[in-house]
């Protein structure tokens, strides 16, 4: 009889509140293991951590140190790596979020193993873990057999839909020692109150140069608001480079990778670097006056016409649907 495969799911918290992306990480971890231990670095109790048992975590462990009040990259990497070395885990799973993209390679380096990053699927084949990840700006999918033990993986946000598989979910807190590092986080600037992160939103409405000037982004913002607080506003690289929107809104290879349920591209031609950041969206709607725009090649629904006529009418219809 084969040994039980134990997976470590590295969860995230911000200001003492568990981030919802942690549910996706635990769900992904359950795909490849019979036992899942969820771990989170924090200075104290984490609101929502007790809910991880609902998504299949057998144990929830808080690695506690006052230095984790703010994100501490070197301290967290050391604590997680030491936990892995002592625990006999088959794999360590992170989110490919901003934090995960910083933390996962640090932990992999400390363990002396490779990293399969930004995975859109993971599976166990016998004693081997196989990861699927986009390559060539999303034009192809590469299947990777992870030969190193433990396998270190990061999962693309909004791809692994949280699945409830309730467990008793034992909880424990472990005090850890943190050695002073070279990187110190002084401040984290949060987005405006109520603003959704494009990397985590289920609906993303993005605008490009077709909007002609920054003031016209109000058309995009009104469409996003029509979805009742479920949509985030994104932007193309050209718009961000022009100073119309903040870099935090940029969707693309040099911005954020998104995989929402619905992606609406307004006035975006569809340069390859933008497509790399959104082509795994479940449903893509493109609105552009150029019928030959590359964005239409990946769109599920395309509307050729003047966005300044189409988007306001679309906004009104969505408002009616939401009452």
LOSE-300028 format. One record per residue: residue number from 1; x, y, z of N, C-alpha, C in turn. Coordinates in steps of 0.1 Angstrom, whole numbers, plus 5000, padded with zeros to 4 digits. Layout:
# residues N
  num  n_c1  n_c2  n_c3  ca_c1  ca_c2  ca_c3  c_c1  c_c2  c_c3
  NUM     X     Y     Z      X      Y      Z     X     Y     Z
...
This chain:
# residues 323
  num  n_c1  n_c2  n_c3  ca_c1  ca_c2  ca_c3  c_c1  c_c2  c_c3
    1  5009  4988  5000   5000   5000   5000  5009  5012  5000
    2  5006  5022  4991   5014   5034   4990  5012  5043  5002
    3  5023  5051  5005   5022   5060   5016  5012  5072  5013
    4  5006  5077  5023   4997   5089   5021  5005  5101  5017
    5  5001  5107  5006   5008   5119   5001  5003  5131  5008
    6  5013  5138  5015   5010   5150   5023  5014  5162  5015
    7  5005  5172  5014   5008   5184   5007  5007  5196  5016
    8  5016  5205  5014   5016   5218   5022  5010  5229  5013
    9  4999  5235  5017   4993   5246   5010  4996  5259  5017
   10  5004  5267  5011   5008   5280   5017  4997  5291  5014
   11  4991  5295  5025   4980   5305   5024  4984  5319  5027
   12  4976  5328  5023   4980   5342   5025  4970  5350  5033
   13  4975  5360  5041   4967   5368   5049  4971  5383  5047
   14  4962  5392  5049   4966   5406   5049  4958  5413  5060
   15  4966  5420  5068   4960   5427   5080  4952  5417  5089
   16  4957  5405  5090   4951   5395   5099  4938  5389  5093
   17  4936  5390  5080   4924   5384   5074  4929  5375  5063
   18  4924  5363  5063   4928   5353   5052  4923  5358  5039
   19  4932  5357  5029   4928   5361   5015  4920  5350  5008
   20  4910  5353  5001   4902   5343   4994  4909  5333  4985
   21  4920  5338  4980   4928   5330   4971  4934  5318  4978
   22  4934  5318  4991   4939   5307   4999  4929  5295  4997
   23  4916  5297  4995   4907   5286   4992  4911  5279  4979
   24  4915  5286  4969   4920   5280   4957  4932  5272  4959
   25  4941  5277  4967   4954   5269   4970  4951  5256  4976
   26  4942  5256  4986   4938   5244   4993  4931  5234  4984
   27  4922  5240  4975   4915   5231   4965  4925  5225  4956
   28  4935  5233  4951   4945   5227   4942  4953  5217  4949
   29  4957  5219  4962   4965   5209   4969  4958  5196  4971
   30  4944  5196  4972   4937   5184   4974  4937  5175  4961
   31  4939  5182  4950   4940   5174   4937  4951  5164  4937
   32  4962  5167  4944   4974   5159   4943  4977  5152  4956
   33  4970  5154  4966   4973   5147   4979  4961  5142  4987
   34  4964  5132  4995   4953   5127   5004  4952  5135  5017
   35  4963  5141  5021   4963   5149   5033  4968  5163  5029
   36  4962  5173  5034   4966   5187   5031  4968  5195  5045
   37  4979  5201  5046   4982   5210   5057  4983  5224  5052
   38  4974  5233  5057   4974   5247   5053  4982  5254  5063
   39  4991  5263  5058   5000   5271   5066  4999  5285  5063
   40  5000  5294  5073   4999   5308   5070  5009  5315  5080
   41  5016  5325  5075   5025   5333   5084  5018  5345  5089
   42  5018  5347  5102   5010   5358   5107  5015  5362  5121
   43  5012  5374  5125   5016   5379   5139  5007  5374  5150
   44  4995  5371  5146   4985   5366   5155  4974  5358  5149
   45  4962  5357  5155   4951   5349   5149  4947  5355  5135
   46  4944  5346  5126   4940   5350   5113  4925  5348  5111
   47  4918  5359  5108   4903   5357   5106  4901  5350  5093
   48  4893  5339  5094   4889   5331   5082  4898  5318  5081
   49  4908  5317  5088   4917   5305   5087  4909  5293  5092
   50  4900  5295  5101   4892   5283   5106  4883  5278  5096
   51  4881  5285  5085   4872   5281   5074  4879  5272  5064
   52  4893  5270  5065   4900   5263   5055  4897  5248  5055
   53  4892  5243  5067   4887   5229   5067  4876  5226  5058
   54  4868  5237  5055   4857   5235   5046  4862  5231  5032
   55  4874  5236  5028   4879   5234   5015  4889  5222  5014
   56  4890  5214  5025   4897   5202   5025  4910  5202  5033
   57  4913  5213  5041   4925   5213   5049  4923  5204  5061
   58  4932  5194  5063   4931   5185   5074  4937  5192  5087
   59  4946  5201  5085   4952   5208   5096  4955  5223  5091
   60  4953  5232  5100   4956   5246   5097  4967  5251  5107
   61  4978  5254  5102   4989   5258   5111  4993  5273  5109
   62  4993  5280  5120   4998   5294   5119  5012  5295  5124
   63  5021  5300  5115   5035   5302   5119  5036  5316  5124
   64  5037  5317  5137   5035   5330   5144  5049  5337  5148
   65  5049  5350  5144   5060   5358   5149  5056  5373  5147
   66  5060  5381  5156   5056   5395   5155  5061  5402  5143
   67  5072  5396  5137   5078   5402   5125  5069  5400  5113
   68  5058  5391  5114   5049   5389   5103  5037  5398  5103
   69  5038  5409  5111   5027   5419   5111  5025  5424  5097
   70  5037  5427  5090   5036   5431   5076  5043  5419  5068
   71  5041  5418  5055   5047   5408   5048  5063  5408  5049
   72  5068  5397  5053   5082   5396   5056  5088  5385  5047
   73  5093  5388  5035   5097   5378   5025  5107  5368  5030
   74  5118  5373  5036   5129   5364   5041  5125  5356  5053
   75  5117  5362  5062   5113   5355   5074  5103  5344  5071
   76  5093  5347  5062   5083   5337   5058  5090  5326  5050
   77  5099  5329  5041   5105   5319   5033  5113  5309  5042
   78  5120  5315  5052   5128   5307   5061  5119  5298  5069
   79  5108  5303  5075   5099   5296   5083  5092  5284  5075
   80  5088  5287  5063   5081   5277   5055  5091  5266  5051
   81  5103  5270  5047   5113   5261   5042  5117  5251  5054
   82  5118  5257  5066   5121   5248   5077  5110  5238  5080
   83  5098  5243  5079   5086   5235   5081  5086  5223  5071
   84  5089  5226  5058   5089   5216   5048  5100  5206  5050
   85  5112  5210  5054   5123   5201   5057  5120  5191  5068
   86  5112  5196  5077   5109   5187   5089  5097  5178  5087
   87  5089  5181  5076   5076   5175   5075  5073  5164  5065
   88  5083  5161  5056   5081   5150   5047  5070  5152  5037
   89  5068  5165  5032   5058   5168   5022  5061  5164  5008
   90  5051  5159  5001   5054   5156   4987  5054  5168  4978
   91  5047  5178  4982   5046   5191   4974  5043  5203  4983
   92  5047  5214  4978   5043   5227   4985  5036  5236  4974
   93  5024  5240  4977   5016   5248   4968  5014  5262  4972
   94  5017  5271  4963   5015   5286   4965  5005  5291  4956
   95  5000  5303  4958   4992   5310   4948  5002  5318  4939
   96  5000  5319  4926   5008   5328   4918  5003  5342  4918
   97  5001  5347  4930   4997   5361   4933  5010  5369  4934
   98  5009  5382  4937   5020   5390   4938  5029  5385  4950
   99  5023  5381  4961   5031   5376   4972  5036  5362  4968
  100  5028  5354  4962   5033   5340   4959  5044  5340  4949
  101  5044  5350  4939   5055   5350   4929  5068  5355  4936
  102  5067  5362  4947   5079   5366   4954  5084  5355  4964
  103  5074  5348  4970   5077   5338   4981  5081  5325  4976
  104  5074  5319  4966   5076   5306   4961  5091  5303  4956
  105  5096  5312  4948   5110   5310   4944  5120  5311  4955
  106  5117  5319  4965   5126   5319   4977  5126  5306  4984
  107  5114  5300  4986   5113   5288   4993  5120  5276  4985
  108  5117  5276  4972   5123   5266   4963  5138  5267  4964
  109  5144  5279  4964   5159   5281   4964  5164  5275  4978
  110  5157  5278  4988   5162   5273   5001  5161  5258  5002
  111  5152  5252  4995   5150   5237   4995  5159  5231  4984
  112  5165  5239  4975   5174   5234   4965  5166  5226  4954
  113  5154  5230  4951   5146   5223   4941  5140  5234  4931
  114  5134  5229  4920   5129   5238   4910  5115  5242  4914
  115  5109  5251  4905   5096   5257   4907  5088  5256  4894
  116  5077  5250  4895   5067   5250   4884  5057  5262  4887
  117  5059  5273  4880   5052   5285   4883  5040  5287  4874
  118  5030  5294  4880   5018   5298   4872  5010  5287  4866
  119  5008  5276  4873   5002   5264   4868  4987  5266  4866
  120  4982  5261  4855   4967   5261   4853  4961  5248  4856
  121  4969  5237  4858   4963   5224   4862  4975  5216  4869
  122  4971  5208  4878   4981   5199   4885  4974  5186  4887
  123  4982  5175  4886   4977   5162   4888  4987  5153  4893
  124  4983  5142  4900   4993   5132   4905  4992  5120  4896
  125  5003  5116  4891   5004   5104   4882  5013  5094  4889
  126  5008  5085  4896   5016   5076   4904  5023  5084  4915
  127  5036  5083  4916   5044   5090   4926  5049  5103  4920
  128  5045  5107  4908   5050   5119   4901  5039  5129  4901
  129  5042  5142  4902   5033   5153   4901  5035  5160  4887
  130  5024  5161  4880   5025   5167   4867  5018  5181  4867
  131  5025  5191  4862   5019   5204   4862  5017  5209  4848
  132  5006  5216  4845   5004   5222   4832  5005  5237  4834
  133  5013  5243  4825   5015   5258   4826  5016  5264  4812
  134  5011  5276  4810   5012   5283   4797  5026  5287  4794
  135  5030  5286  4781   5043   5290   4776  5040  5298  4763
  136  5051  5305  4758   5051   5313   4746  5039  5322  4746
  137  5039  5330  4757   5029   5341   4759  5014  5335  4758
  138  5013  5323  4764   5000   5317   4764  4995  5310  4752
  139  5004  5309  4742   5000   5303   4729  5000  5287  4730
  140  5007  5282  4740   5008   5267   4741  5008  5264  4756
  141  5004  5251  4759   5004   5246   4773  5015  5236  4774
  142  5023  5237  4784   5034   5227   4786  5031  5219  4798
  143  5032  5205  4796   5031   5196   4808  5044  5193  4813
  144  5046  5195  4826   5059   5193   4832  5058  5182  4843
  145  5066  5172  4842   5067   5162   4853  5078  5167  4863
  146  5073  5169  4875   5082   5175   4885  5090  5164  4892
  147  5103  5163  4889   5111   5152   4893  5116  5154  4908
  148  5117  5167  4912   5123   5170   4925  5113  5167  4936
  149  5118  5164  4948   5110   5162   4960  5115  5172  4971
  150  5106  5180  4976   5092   5181   4973  5090  5189  4960
  151  5079  5187  4953   5075   5195   4942  5071  5209  4947
  152  5075  5220  4941   5071   5233   4945  5063  5239  4933
  153  5051  5243  4936   5042   5247   4925  5035  5261  4929
  154  5032  5269  4919   5024   5281   4922  5012  5280  4912
  155  5000  5283  4917   4988   5282   4909  4982  5295  4904
  156  4979  5296  4891   4974   5309   4886  4960  5312  4893
  157  4959  5324  4897   4946   5328   4904  4934  5327  4895
  158  4923  5324  4901   4910   5323   4894  4909  5311  4884
  159  4918  5302  4885   4917   5290   4877  4912  5278  4885
  160  4916  5277  4897   4912   5265   4905  4900  5270  4914
  161  4888  5267  4909   4876   5271   4915  4875  5264  4929
  162  4874  5272  4940   4873   5265   4953  4862  5255  4954
  163  4865  5243  4959   4856   5232   4960  4855  5229  4975
  164  4843  5228  4980   4841   5225   4994  4842  5210  4996
  165  4852  5205  5004   4853   5191   5008  4855  5191  5023
  166  4845  5193  5031   4847   5196   5045  4855  5185  5053
  167  4864  5190  5061   4872   5182   5070  4871  5188  5084
  168  4875  5180  5094   4874   5185   5107  4883  5197  5109
  169  4895  5197  5103   4904   5208   5103  4910  5212  5116
  170  4918  5204  5121   4925   5207   5134  4934  5220  5132
  171  4935  5228  5142   4943   5240   5141  4954  5240  5152
  172  4965  5246  5148   4976   5248   5158  4984  5261  5154
  173  4990  5266  5164   4999   5278   5162  5013  5274  5167
  174  5023  5277  5158   5037   5274   5161  5045  5287  5161
  175  5051  5290  5172   5060   5302   5173  5073  5299  5165
  176  5077  5307  5157   5089   5305   5149  5099  5317  5151
  177  5111  5314  5149   5122   5324   5150  5125  5330  5137
  178  5126  5343  5137   5128   5350   5124  5142  5357  5125
  179  5151  5354  5116   5164   5361   5116  5162  5373  5107
  180  5168  5384  5112   5168   5397   5105  5173  5395  5091
  181  5165  5400  5081   5169   5399   5067  5173  5412  5061
  182  5176  5411  5048   5180   5423   5041  5168  5431  5035
  183  5157  5425  5034   5145   5431   5029  5135  5434  5040
  184  5131  5447  5041   5122   5451   5052  5110  5459  5045
  185  5098  5454  5047   5086   5460   5041  5082  5472  5051
  186  5083  5484  5047   5080   5495   5055  5065  5499  5054
  187  5059  5497  5043   5045   5501   5041  5039  5493  5029
  188  5026  5490  5031   5019   5484   5020  5007  5494  5016
  189  5007  5499  5004   4997   5508   5000  4985  5500  4994
  190  4974  5500  5001   4963   5493   4996  4955  5501  4985
  191  4948  5493  4977   4940   5500   4967  4929  5508  4974
  192  4923  5517  4966   4912   5525   4971  4901  5516  4977
  193  4895  5522  4987   4884   5514   4994  4874  5509  4984
  194  4871  5496  4985   4861   5491   4976  4866  5486  4962
  195  4878  5490  4959   4884   5487   4946  4889  5472  4946
  196  4885  5465  4936   4889   5451   4935  4902  5450  4927
  197  4910  5440  4931   4923   5437   4924  4919  5429  4911
  198  4924  5434  4900   4921   5427   4887  4925  5412  4887
  199  4936  5409  4895   4940   5395   4895  4931  5386  4903
  200  4922  5392  4911   4913   5383   4920  4898  5385  4916
  201  4895  5394  4908   4881   5397   4904  4875  5386  4895
  202  4863  5383  4897   4856   5373   4888  4852  5379  4875
  203  4851  5393  4874   4848   5400   4862  4858  5411  4861
  204  4864  5412  4849   4873   5423   4846  4869  5430  4833
  205  4868  5444  4835   4865   5452   4823  4877  5461  4820
  206  4884  5458  4809   4896   5465   4806  4895  5475  4794
  207  4902  5486  4795   4902   5496   4784  4915  5498  4778
  208  4915  5502  4766   4928   5504   4758  4928  5518  4752
  209  4937  5520  4742   4939   5533   4736  4927  5537  4728
  210  4918  5528  4725   4906   5531   4718  4897  5541  4726
  211  4900  5543  4739   4892   5552   4747  4896  5567  4744
  212  4907  5568  4737   4912   5581   4732  4919  5590  4743
  213  4913  5591  4755   4919   5600   4765  4915  5594  4779
  214  4923  5597  4789   4920   5591   4803  4907  5594  4808
  215  4901  5606  4805   4888   5610   4811  4877  5600  4806
  216  4879  5594  4795   4869   5585   4789  4869  5572  4796
  217  4878  5569  4805   4878   5557   4813  4865  5556  4822
  218  4858  5568  4824   4846   5567   4832  4836  5558  4825
  219  4836  5557  4812   4827   5547   4805  4830  5533  4810
  220  4843  5530  4811   4847   5516   4816  4843  5514  4831
  221  4845  5525  4839   4842   5524   4853  4827  5522  4855
  222  4819  5529  4847   4804   5528   4849  4800  5514  4845
  223  4806  5508  4835   4803   5494   4831  4806  5484  4842
  224  4818  5486  4848   4822   5478   4859  4813  5479  4871
  225  4809  5491  4874   4800   5493   4886  4786  5487  4883
  226  4782  5486  4871   4769   5480   4867  4768  5465  4872
  227  4780  5459  4874   4780   5445   4878  4778  5443  4893
  228  4775  5454  4900   4772   5453   4914  4784  5450  4923
  229  4795  5456  4920   4807   5454   4929  4815  5441  4926
  230  4811  5434  4916   4819   5422   4913  4830  5424  4902
  231  4830  5435  4896   4840   5437   4885  4851  5447  4889
  232  4863  5444  4883   4875   5453   4885  4878  5459  4872
  233  4884  5471  4872   4888   5478   4860  4903  5476  4857
  234  4905  5471  4845   4919   5468   4840  4923  5477  4829
  235  4935  5476  4824   4940   5485   4814  4951  5478  4806
  236  4953  5482  4793   4963   5477   4785  4977  5484  4789
  237  4987  5478  4784   5001   5484   4787  5002  5498  4781
  238  4997  5500  4769   4998   5513   4762  4991  5524  4771
  239  4980  5521  4777   4973   5530   4785  4981  5533  4798
  240  4987  5523  4804   4994   5525   4816  5007  5533  4813
  241  5014  5529  4802   5026   5537   4798  5023  5551  4795
  242  5011  5554  4790   5007   5568   4787  5004  5576  4800
  243  5003  5568  4811   5000   5575   4824  4985  5577  4827
  244  4977  5570  4819   4962   5571   4821  4957  5563  4833
  245  4964  5552  4836   4960   5543   4847  4972  5539  4854
  246  4970  5534  4867   4981   5530   4875  4986  5516  4870
  247  4999  5513  4873   5004   5500   4869  4997  5488  4875
  248  4991  5490  4887   4983   5480   4893  4972  5475  4885
  249  4967  5483  4876   4955   5480   4867  4960  5472  4855
  250  4973  5472  4852   4977   5466   4839  4975  5451  4838
  251  4969  5447  4827   4967   5433   4824  4977  5429  4813
  252  4985  5419  4815   4994   5415   4804  5007  5408  4809
  253  5015  5405  4800   5028   5398   4803  5036  5406  4813
  254  5036  5419  4812   5044   5428   4821  5036  5434  4832
  255  5023  5430  4832   5014   5434   4843  5009  5423  4851
  256  4996  5421  4852   4990   5410   4860  4983  5400  4850
  257  4985  5388  4854   4978   5377   4847  4964  5375  4854
  258  4954  5375  4846   4940   5373   4851  4934  5361  4844
  259  4925  5355  4852   4917   5344   4846  4902  5345  4852
  260  4896  5356  4849   4882   5358   4855  4872  5349  4848
  261  4860  5349  4853   4849   5342   4846  4845  5350  4834
  262  4846  5363  4834   4842   5372   4823  4853  5383  4821
  263  4858  5384  4809   4868   5395   4806  4862  5403  4795
  264  4860  5416  4797   4855   5425   4786  4866  5434  4782
  265  4871  5433  4770   4881   5441   4764  4875  5452  4756
  266  4877  5465  4760   4871   5476   4753  4882  5485  4747
  267  4881  5486  4734   4891   5495   4727  4905  5490  4728
  268  4907  5476  4729   4920   5470   4731  4923  5462  4718
  269  4934  5465  4711   4936   5458   4698  4940  5443  4700
  270  4947  5440  4711   4950   5426   4714  4965  5423  4711
  271  4974  5431  4715   4988   5429   4713  4992  5416  4721
  272  5002  5409  4716   5005   5395   4722  5008  5396  4737
  273  5014  5407  4741   5017   5407   4756  5004  5409  4764
  274  4994  5415  4758   4981   5417   4765  4974  5403  4765
  275  4974  5396  4754   4967   5383   4753  4973  5373  4763
  276  4986  5374  4765   4993   5365   4774  4988  5366  4789
  277  4982  5378  4792   4977   5380   4805  4963  5377  4807
  278  4955  5375  4796   4941   5373   4799  4934  5362  4790
  279  4942  5355  4782   4936   5345   4773  4930  5333  4780
  280  4934  5331  4793   4928   5319   4800  4915  5323  4807
  281  4910  5335  4804   4897   5339   4810  4886  5329  4804
  282  4876  5326  4812   4866   5316   4808  4857  5322  4796
  283  4853  5334  4797   4845   5340   4786  4852  5354  4783
  284  4855  5356  4770   4861   5369   4766  4852  5376  4756
  285  4849  5389  4759   4841   5397   4751  4849  5409  4746
  286  4850  5411  4733   4858   5422   4727  4849  5432  4720
  287  4852  5445  4723   4845   5456   4717  4855  5465  4710
  288  4855  5465  4697   4865   5473   4689  4859  5477  4676
  289  4863  5489  4671   4858   5493   4658  4866  5487  4646
  290  4878  5481  4649   4886   5474   4639  4882  5460  4638
  291  4876  5455  4628   4871   5441   4627  4883  5432  4625
  292  4895  5437  4622   4907   5428   4621  4916  5429  4633
  293  4911  5435  4644   4919   5435   4656  4922  5421  4661
  294  4935  5418  4665   4938   5405   4670  4930  5400  4682
  295  4924  5409  4689   4917   5405   4701  4905  5396  4697
  296  4900  5398  4685   4888   5390   4681  4892  5375  4679
  297  4905  5372  4677   4909   5358   4675  4907  5350  4687
  298  4908  5356  4699   4907   5349   4712  4893  5351  4718
  299  4885  5360  4713   4872   5364   4719  4862  5353  4717
  300  4853  5351  4727   4842   5342   4725  4830  5350  4719
  301  4830  5363  4722   4820   5372   4716  4827  5385  4712
  302  4824  5389  4699   4830   5401   4694  4820  5411  4689
  303  4822  5424  4693   4813   5434   4688  4821  5444  4681
  304  4818  5446  4668   4825   5456   4659  4817  5469  4659
  305  4823  5479  4664   4815   5492   4664  4822  5502  4673
  306  4815  5514  4675   4820   5525   4683  4817  5522  4697
  307  4828  5521  4705   4826   5517   4719  4818  5528  4727
  308  4819  5541  4722   4812   5551   4729  4796  5550  4727
  309  4792  5542  4718   4778   5540   4716  4774  5526  4722
  310  4783  5516  4721   4780   5503   4725  4781  5501  4741
  311  4791  5506  4747   4794   5504   4761  4783  5510  4770
  312  4779  5523  4767   4768   5528   4776  4755  5520  4774
  313  4752  5515  4763   4739   5507   4761  4741  5494  4768
  314  4753  5488  4768   4756   5476   4775  4754  5478  4790
  315  4759  5489  4794   4759   5493   4809  4744  5494  4813
  316  4736  5500  4805   4722   5501   4809  4715  5488  4810
  317  4718  5479  4800   4712   5465   4800  4716  5457  4812
  318  4729  5459  4816   4734   5451   4828  4728  5456  4841
  319  4726  5470  4841   4719   5476   4853  4705  5470  4855
  320  4698  5468  4843   4684   5463   4844  4685  5448  4849
  321  4695  5441  4845   4696   5427   4850  4699  5426  4865
  322  4706  5436  4870   4709   5436   4884  4699  5444  4892
  323  4688  5447  4886   4677   5454   4893  4680  5468  4897
